Amino acid sequence: MDKEIKSENRVIAFDDKTIRRILHNEEWFFSVIDIVGILTQTSSPRRYWSDLKRQLHEKEGFSQLYEKIVQLKLPSPDGKTYQTDCADTETIFRIIQSIPSPKAEPFKIWLAQVGYERIKEIEDPERASQRAREIYQAKGYSSAWIEKRMRGIQIREELTNEWKKRNVGEKQEYAILTAEICKATFGMTPN
């Protein structure tokens, strides 16, 4: 997917069509209408989405759908902004699973593959560690950096588990302890 930045919102190009998205509560939300239009190639994506929404709720039992869809103002081709049905990545993937279209099939196959891989990682947690190493390698990090990163993750987990045993509060107290450790170790705080 090619990406191009449009002010504080971002537009993703997919098959030479745009998918509008906006950062909401520190998470990306995508225009459902844009995705439905691209994957179904319908001339009336709003109507298709309306029918699909009803089907998801009534026939497929996706009762949380209405809680997960939010109306956010997104720019339209006429330059004005309108309230548009938007969803986070997880909800978009769930919607895609219900779209009977050849264009949606690669996403469905990928989701099934990822789900299968995660189940295998639950059975054998070392697979998750190996996947992380492979991702870092694909991003071009050196073997030495990867080993330090993996060791750092393990040490951080042991440390936070110890803090939990000692009833350290989650956010503010963790931040204070982390800042103190960084200051003592590196002579600077995370800020």
Helices and strands as residue ranges (DSSP letters): E 2-6, E 9-14, E 17-24, E 27-31, H 32-40, H 45-58, H 65-68, E 70-75, E 81-88, H 89-97, H 105-123, H 126-138, H 143-165, H 172-186
